[in-house]
Amino acid sequence: MTMSSKFELVFITYPGMGHIVAMVEFAHHLINHDPRFSITILIITMPERMLVNTYIQSRAATSASTNIRFVHLPTLETPTPDHGSQTDPLCLISSFIEKHKPHVKQAITNLMATELDRRFVGLFIDMFCTSMVDVANELDIPCYLHFPSPTTFLGFMLHLPILDTQLTTELAELDTELVIPSFVNPVPPSVLPSIALKKDGYSCFLYHARRYLETKGVIINTFSELEPYALNSLSTSQVPPIYPIGPILDPVGPARWHPDQAHHERIMKWLDDQPPSTVVFLCFGSIGSLSGSQVREIAFGLEQAGVRFLWALREPPKNPLALSDNFTNLEEVLPNGFLERTTGIGLVCGFVSQVSILGHKAIGGFISHCGWNSILESLWHGVPIATWPIHAEQQLNAFELVKELGLAIEIRLDYREGSDLVLANEVERTIKSIMDCHNEVRTKVKEISMKSRMSMMENGSSYASTRALIQELVR
């Protein structure tokens, strides 16, 4: 820590890969803008999430020279979902996070006692850490929400308490489209998050949504040129001030910290040997995995399409709170002889540094689960997306990309693992469509890529929004 820092910020996030990466990069972004800040990131540990823990260790080591430090909270026992239990994992994790309240309060109190020359000007909480608003209030620190999903989804969350007073049935039983102010188009219930369609998950969402309104401001990893309609819909007196400060990305990604560097180098070497914009990249995120029958349909579709491909294929997590794993034997899950038949044209691998791959000149299209970080990375690098949502708010993200913004091609908007199967001929058709160099979506994505970069430059929209946030913090 340097002596020049005068303002202390404390961050706490849900221990999911997408959430923590977004928050750590935001911390670096703030300090790059104003070195008077020092930031303490409180870490909630989940032993099941080895990859998250590896990332934190690496970033703690590389952040030591900056004004950012990582403080690990005492490790609590992670809830284990009962076999056959209907309780949604998000509800378990929300109550698990809430149990850290006394430890968060203690950690901040300790900081206040040792950093007497600093003003504590903000506690930044993640979208699922809203129980920490209580800690901020007790310690008289302004509380801000850091929202790592799109503005449309924030709009859905903020609309939930209103919707709750109007609903006569559960969301899962709705047969009419919803009018949600942050969306231009009516939203079909089929693209709502699976969590919101379960009774306990809905209650959990509702609890968090109500608490968003208790914060002093909302920081969103987006930019006004991408989501103008949704951002405008939230500029009402009831909603805290909104700061779109993105796209904030980790430009190097796991290439910097993943333990298997040889694996990464092998993939990049393979890509170096492919012609520009000829490879379709398939990747479904840190918890994304598909059934055996779905994997085989994708394999057949890739063969039929005959295009070059890079496929990050992972097996389902061992429990609902863990991350996906690499397959120990790919041949067991792929069609007989697939790997031999596609030698030279394709590469099937495990965990990858997604952002490094999207930035490679060989990549021409991205079949994605539509996590928000993945969308931002793809748009930044000008790579068109085909939508294959799996978890969380990804169905809504896919709907926004395809129906609201025209920035993606639809494979599915409402895919649900186990109740849906995308057949090989659909996979083939989509791949050919997304790899078509005359595709209209490709042109639009190139345009928004330019705008995403301009928004972060001096005088850009997100640059200005970051300055406004800093002024508010140090006021």
C-alpha positions in Angstrom: 0.0 0.0 0.0 1.3 3.4 -0.9 1.2 6.3 1.5 -0.7 8.5 -1.1 -3.9 6.6 -0.9 -6.5 8.5 1.1 -9.8 6.6 0.4 -10.5 3.0 1.3 -13.0 0.8 -0.5 -14.0 -2.6 0.6 -15.3 -5.2 -1.9 -17.1 -8.4 -1.3 -18.5 -10.8 -3.9 -20.2 -14.1 -4.5 -17.4 -16.7 -5.0 -18.3 -17.5 -8.7 -15.7 -17.2 -11.4 -17.6 -14.6 -13.5 -18.5 -12.5 -10.4 -15.0 -12.4 -8.8 -13.1 -11.7 -12.1 -15.5 -8.8 -12.8 -15.0 -7.3 -9.4 -11.2 -7.7 -9.3 -10.9 -6.1 -12.7 -13.2 -3.3 -11.5 -10.9 -2.7 -8.6 -7.9 -2.4 -10.9 -9.9 -0.1 -13.2 -10.8 2.3 -10.3 -7.2 2.5 -9.1 -5.9 3.1 -12.6 -8.3 6.1 -12.7 -7.4 7.4 -9.3 -4.4 6.2 -7.2 -5.8 7.9 -4.1 -7.9 4.7 -3.6 -6.8 1.6 -1.8 -9.1 -1.4 -2.1 -9.5 -4.4 0.2 -11.3 -7.4 -1.4 -12.8 -9.7 1.2 -12.8 -13.4 0.0 -15.4 -15.9 0.8 -13.8 -19.3 0.4 -15.6 -22.3 -1.1 -13.1 -25.3 -1.1 -15.1 -26.9 -3.9 -14.2 -24.1 -6.3 -10.5 -24.9 -6.8 -10.3 -22.8 -10.0 -11.7 -19.7 -8.3 -9.2 -20.2 -5.4 -6.3 -20.5 -7.9 -7.4 -17.3 -9.6 -7.5 -15.4 -6.3 -4.0 -16.6 -5.3 -2.6 -15.5 -8.6 -4.3 -12.1 -8.6 -3.3 -11.5 -4.9 0.3 -12.1 -6.0 0.1 -9.8 -9.0 -1.8 -7.1 -7.1 0.7 -6.8 -4.2 2.4 -3.9 -5.9 -0.9 -2.0 -6.4 -3.2 -0.6 -3.7 -5.3 -3.8 -3.8 -5.1 -6.4 -1.1 -7.1 -9.7 -0.6 -8.3 -10.6 2.9 -9.6 -14.2 3.4 -12.6 -14.4 5.7 -12.7 -17.4 8.1 -13.7 -20.5 6.2 -17.3 -21.6 7.0 -18.7 -25.0 6.2 -20.2 -24.9 2.7 -23.8 -26.0 2.5 -24.3 -29.4 0.8 -27.5 -29.8 -1.2 -29.4 -32.8 0.0 -29.9 -35.5 -2.7 -33.2 -34.9 -4.3 -33.6 -31.6 -2.5 -35.7 -28.9 -4.3 -33.7 -26.1 -2.7 -32.1 -24.0 -5.4 -28.3 -23.7 -5.0 -28.6 -19.9 -5.2 -30.7 -19.9 -2.0 -28.1 -22.1 -0.3 -25.3 -19.8 -1.3 -27.2 -16.6 -0.3 -27.7 -17.9 3.2 -24.1 -19.1 3.2 -22.9 -15.6 2.4 -25.2 -14.1 5.0 -23.5 -16.2 7.7 -20.3 -14.3 6.9 -21.8 -11.0 8.2 -20.1 -11.0 11.6 -16.8 -11.8 9.9 -17.2 -9.1 7.4 -18.0 -6.6 10.1 -15.0 -7.7 12.1 -12.7 -7.5 9.1 -13.8 -4.0 8.3 -13.6 -2.9 11.9 -10.0 -4.2 12.0 -9.1 -2.3 8.9 -10.6 0.9 10.3 -8.5 0.5 13.5 -5.3 0.1 11.5 -5.9 2.5 8.6 -6.5 5.6 10.7 -5.4 8.0 8.0 -8.0 6.8 5.5 -11.6 7.6 4.9 -13.8 4.5 4.3 -15.9 5.7 1.4 -17.7 2.6 0.1 -18.6 -1.0 0.6 -19.2 -2.6 -2.8 -21.3 -5.7 -2.7 -22.1 -8.2 -5.4 -25.7 -8.9 -6.6 -26.1 -11.9 -4.2 -24.3 -10.3 -1.2 -27.1 -7.9 -0.3 -27.3 -9.1 3.3 -24.0 -7.0 3.6 -26.1 -3.8 3.3 -26.7 -4.3 7.1 -23.0 -4.3 7.8 -22.5 -1.1 5.8 -25.3 0.6 7.7 -23.9 -0.6 11.1 -20.5 0.8 10.2 -21.9 3.9 8.5 -20.2 3.3 5.2 -22.0 4.0 1.9 -23.0 0.8 0.2 -22.9 0.3 -3.6 -24.1 -2.6 -5.7 -21.6 -4.1 -8.3 -23.8 -5.8 -10.9 -21.9 -8.1 -13.2 -24.9 -8.9 -15.5 -26.6 -6.8 -18.2 -28.8 -3.8 -17.5 -31.8 -5.7 -18.9 -31.4 -8.3 -16.1 -31.0 -5.6 -13.5 -34.3 -4.1 -14.9 -36.0 -7.5 -14.5 -34.8 -7.8 -10.9 -35.9 -4.3 -10.0 -39.3 -5.0 -11.7 -39.8 -8.2 -9.6 -41.3 -6.4 -6.5 -43.8 -4.7 -8.7 -44.5 -7.8 -10.7 -45.0 -9.7 -7.4 -48.0 -7.5 -6.5 -49.6 -8.2 -9.9 -49.0 -12.0 -10.2 -51.9 -14.3 -9.6 -49.9 -17.4 -10.4 -46.2 -18.5 -10.1 -43.9 -17.4 -13.0 -43.5 -21.0 -14.1 -47.3 -21.2 -14.8 -47.6 -18.0 -16.8 -48.9 -18.4 -20.3 -48.6 -14.7 -21.3 -45.5 -12.6 -22.2 -44.3 -10.2 -19.6 -43.8 -6.4 -20.1 -40.6 -5.6 -18.4 -39.6 -1.9 -18.6 -35.9 -2.6 -19.4 -36.8 -4.7 -22.5 -38.2 -3.2 -25.8 -40.1 -6.5 -26.6 -42.5 -8.5 -24.4 -40.5 -11.2 -22.7 -41.7 -14.8 -23.0 -41.7 -16.7 -19.6 -39.6 -19.4 -21.3 -36.5 -17.2 -21.2 -36.8 -16.2 -17.5 -34.0 -17.6 -15.3 -34.7 -21.2 -14.1 -34.1 -19.9 -10.5 -37.0 -17.5 -10.8 -39.3 -20.2 -11.9 -38.9 -22.2 -8.6 -40.7 -21.0 -5.5 -37.6 -20.7 -3.2 -35.5 -19.3 -6.0 -38.1 -16.6 -6.8 -38.3 -15.6 -3.1 -34.5 -15.4 -3.1 -34.4 -13.1 -6.2 -37.2 -11.0 -4.7 -35.2 -10.5 -1.4 -32.1 -9.4 -3.3 -34.0 -7.2 -5.7 -35.7 -5.3 -2.8 -32.3 -4.7 -1.1 -30.8 -3.2 -4.3 -32.9 -0.2 -3.7 -31.2 0.4 -0.3 -27.8 1.0 -2.0 -26.3 4.4 -2.9 -25.6 3.5 -6.5 -25.4 0.6 -9.0 -22.2 -0.1 -11.0 -22.9 -2.1 -14.1 -20.3 -3.7 -16.4 -21.9 -2.4 -19.6 -21.7 0.7 -21.8 -24.4 3.1 -22.9 -24.0 2.4 -26.6 -24.7 -1.2 -26.1 -27.9 -1.0 -23.8 -29.3 2.6 -24.3 -32.9 1.6 -24.0 -32.4 -0.5 -20.8 -30.3 2.2 -19.2 -32.8 4.9 -20.0 -35.6 2.7 -18.5 -33.8 2.8 -15.1 -33.3 6.5 -14.9 -36.2 7.0 -12.5 -36.2 8.5 -9.0 -37.0 5.2 -7.4 -33.7 3.5 -8.6 -30.3 4.5 -7.2 -27.9 6.2 -9.6 -26.6 3.9 -12.3 -23.0 3.9 -13.4 -22.3 2.0 -16.7 -18.5 1.6 -16.5 -17.8 -1.2 -18.9 -16.8 -3.3 -20.7 -14.2 -4.1 -18.0 -12.5 -7.3 -19.0 -9.5 -9.3 -17.8 -7.5 -8.9 -21.1 -5.2 -11.9 -20.5 -7.6 -14.2 -18.7 -6.6 -17.7 -17.4 -3.5 -17.5 -19.7 -1.9 -15.6 -16.8 -2.8 -17.9 -13.9 -4.1 -21.3 -15.0 -1.8 -24.1 -13.7 -1.7 -26.0 -17.1 0.3 -23.5 -19.2 1.4 -26.2 -21.6 -2.2 -26.9 -22.5 -2.8 -23.2 -23.2 0.3 -22.9 -25.4 -0.7 -26.0 -27.4 -4.1 -24.5 -28.2 -2.6 -21.1 -29.1 0.0 -22.8 -31.3 -2.8 -24.8 -33.1 -4.7 -21.5 -33.7 -1.6 -19.9 -35.1 -1.6 -22.5 -37.8 -5.3 -21.8 -38.9 -6.2 -19.1 -41.5 -7.9 -15.9 -40.2 -11.6 -16.1 -39.2 -12.0 -19.8 -40.1 -12.4 -21.4 -36.6 -15.7 -21.7 -34.7 -15.1 -21.7 -31.0 -17.5 -23.6 -28.7 -17.3 -22.9 -24.9 -20.0 -23.0 -22.2 -18.4 -21.3 -19.2 -16.9 -22.4 -15.8 -20.1 -24.3 -14.8 -21.5 -25.1 -18.2 -21.7 -28.7 -19.3 -24.1 -30.7 -21.5 -25.5 -34.2 -21.4 -23.8 -37.1 -23.3 -26.6 -37.2 -25.9 -26.2 -33.4 -26.5 -22.4 -33.7 -26.8 -22.9 -36.4 -29.5 -25.3 -34.2 -31.5 -22.8 -31.3 -31.4 -20.1 -33.6 -32.6 -22.2 -34.8 -35.6 -23.2 -31.2 -36.4 -19.5 -30.1 -36.4 -18.6 -33.0 -38.7 -21.5 -32.2 -41.1 -20.6 -28.5 -41.2 -17.0 -29.4 -42.1 -15.5 -26.1 -40.7 -12.5 -25.8 -38.4 -13.5 -25.8 -34.7 -12.1 -25.5 -31.2 -14.4 -27.1 -28.6 -13.9 -26.6 -24.9 -15.7 -29.7 -23.6 -16.3 -30.2 -19.9 -18.1 -32.8 -17.8 -20.9 -31.9 -15.3 -19.8 -30.7 -11.9 -19.6 -33.3 -9.1 -22.2 -31.3 -7.0 -24.4 -28.3 -7.7 -22.0 -25.8 -6.0 -18.8 -26.9 -7.7 -17.4 -26.0 -11.2 -17.3 -28.2 -14.2 -14.3 -30.5 -14.7 -12.3 -31.6 -17.7 -13.1 -35.1 -19.0 -10.5 -37.7 -18.2 -11.3 -39.6 -21.4 -12.9 -37.7 -24.3 -13.4 -40.8 -26.4 -16.0 -42.1 -23.9 -18.3 -39.1 -24.5 -17.7 -38.4 -28.2 -19.0 -40.5 -31.1 -16.8 -43.5 -32.1 -13.9 -42.3 -34.3 -14.8 -38.6 -34.1 -11.4 -37.5 -32.9 -9.6 -39.4 -35.7 -12.0 -38.1 -38.4 -11.6 -34.5 -37.3 -7.8 -34.5 -36.8 -6.3 -31.4 -38.4 -9.6 -29.6 -38.8 -10.7 -29.5 -35.1 -9.4 -29.6 -31.6 -11.4 -30.8 -28.5 -9.9 -29.6 -25.2 -10.8 -28.9 -21.6 -10.7 -25.6 -19.7 -9.3 -22.7 -21.9 -8.4 -19.1 -21.6 -11.5 -17.9 -23.4 -10.6 -14.2 -23.7 -7.2 -15.1 -25.3 -8.9 -17.4 -27.8 -11.6 -14.8 -28.7 -8.8 -12.3 -29.4 -7.0 -14.7 -31.8 -7.3 -13.8 -35.5 -8.2 -17.4 -36.4 -11.6 -17.2 -34.5 -14.6 -16.4 -36.8 -17.5 -17.3 -34.6 -18.4 -18.2 -31.0 -21.1 -20.7 -29.8 -21.6 -19.5 -26.3 -23.6 -20.0 -23.1 -24.2 -16.2 -23.0 -22.7 -15.5 -19.7 -22.3 -11.7 -19.5 -18.5 -11.6 -19.3 -18.3 -13.9 -22.3 -20.7 -11.7 -24.3 -18.6 -8.6 -23.5 -15.3 -10.4 -24.4 -16.8 -11.5 -27.7 -18.2 -8.1 -28.6 -14.9 -6.4 -27.7 -13.0 -8.7 -30.1 -15.7 -8.4 -32.8 -16.6 -12.1 -32.8 -20.3 -12.9 -33.6 -22.1 -15.2 -31.2 -24.5 -18.1 -31.6 -26.7 -18.3 -28.4 -26.8 -21.5 -26.3 -27.8 -20.4 -22.8 -27.6 -22.9 -20.0 -27.8 -21.4 -16.4 -28.6 -18.3 -14.4 -29.8 -15.3 -16.5 -28.3 -16.6 -19.7 -31.6 -17.2 -21.4 -32.5 -13.6 -20.9 -29.1 -12.5 -22.1 -29.6 -14.6 -25.3 -33.0 -13.0 -25.8 -31.5 -9.5 -25.4 -28.7 -10.3 -27.9 -30.9 -11.8 -30.6 -34.3 -10.0 -30.2 -33.4 -6.6 -28.7 -29.9 -5.9 -30.1 -29.6 -8.0 -33.2 -26.0 -8.9 -32.2 -26.3 -12.7 -32.2 -27.7 -15.7 -34.1 -30.2 -17.9 -32.3 -29.4 -21.6 -31.7 -31.8 -21.5 -28.7 -33.0 -18.7 -26.5 -34.8 -21.0 -24.0 -32.5 -24.0 -23.8 -32.9 -26.1 -20.6 -30.5 -29.0 -20.1 -32.4 -32.2 -19.8 -35.6 -31.0 -21.4 -34.2 -29.9 -24.7 -32.0 -31.4 -27.4 -30.4 -29.4 -30.2 -30.0 -31.8 -33.1 -27.0 -32.2 -35.3 -28.6 -30.5 -38.4 -29.4 -27.4 -36.3 -25.8 -27.2 -35.1 -24.6 -27.6 -38.6 -27.0 -24.9 -39.9 -26.1 -22.4 -37.2 -22.3 -22.9 -37.6 -22.5 -22.3 -41.4 -24.6 -19.2 -40.7 -22.3 -17.7 -38.1 -19.2 -18.4 -40.2 -20.7 -16.7 -43.3 -18.5 -13.7 -43.9 -21.5 -11.8 -45.3 -23.7 -12.3 -42.3 -25.4 -9.1 -41.2 -24.8 -9.9 -37.5 -21.0 -10.0 -38.2 -21.2 -6.4 -39.5 -23.1 -5.2 -36.5 -20.7 -6.9 -34.0 -17.7 -5.2 -35.7 -19.5 -1.8 -35.2 -20.3 -2.4 -31.5 -16.7 -3.6 -31.0 -15.4 -0.2 -32.1 -18.0 1.5 -29.8 -17.0 -0.7 -26.8 -13.4 0.4 -27.2 -14.3 4.1 -27.6 -16.5 4.0 -24.5 -13.4 3.3 -22.4 -11.2 6.0 -23.9 -10.9 9.5 -22.4 -14.2 11.4 -23.2 -15.9 8.0 -23.8 -19.3 7.3 -22.1 -17.9 4.7 -19.7 -14.8 6.8 -18.9 -17.2 9.7 -18.0 -19.3 7.4 -15.9 -16.3 6.1 -14.0 -15.2 9.8 -13.3 -18.7 10.6 -12.0 -18.6 7.5 -9.7 -15.2 8.6 -8.3 -16.4 12.2 -7.7 -19.4 10.7 -5.8 -17.1 8.5 -3.7 -14.7 11.2 -2.7 -17.2 14.0 -2.2 
